[in-house]
Amino acid sequence: MIELNIGSTSKRSRFTPKPVSIDFDALPEASRAFVIAYGLRQYLQDAQAGAETEAEAHANVDARVTKLKSGDLTRTRGEGLSKPDTVESRAIKLAKDFLRNALKEAKATATKKQVAEAASELIKTDSTFMKEAKKQLDAETGLKGESNEAKSSVLDSILAKAKTAAPAVTTE
């Protein structure tokens, strides 16, 4: 028996989630095959989300196939691999935020593509975004490397709790 809640409780959701129970084994073979193919396709296509190159997209799909074959279906929130910001990627984020805020104040709109193109142009012509990005990244690096008694105590405490907690396994 598979128990699902269809819907969401987010602000954007208009409807209350509907609980659904499905006896997968009782479904006709055509239905089971459809559900498996549909879910597998979606799971593998999700791996390509956020990839910036074809090679990265294909590697992400291969990684998901490997996870399926190993039976390791644990996941972190968002699933995607987190890449640390570079000075340029942080500068782009800062420029995009600047542009979005300026558009909001002007009560104007632009497409994601327009904002991205403008942000790229902005960091080429205005060095303050690169300087601020470097400053932020240096500060973050300093926080990670700097050790003190309070940080060590809190870190030790959460690591102890994490080791004693039963691991939650979720499936796609």
Secondary structure, 3 states (H helix, E strand, C coil): CEEEEECCCCCCCCCCCEEEEECHHHCCHHHHHHHHHHHHHHHHHHCCCCCCCHHHHHHHHHHHHHHHHHCCCCCCCCCCCCCCCCHHHHHHHHHHHHHHHHHHHCCCCCCHHHHHHHHHHHHHHCCHHHHHHHHHHHHHHHHHHCCCHHHHHHHHHHHHHHHHCCCCCCCC
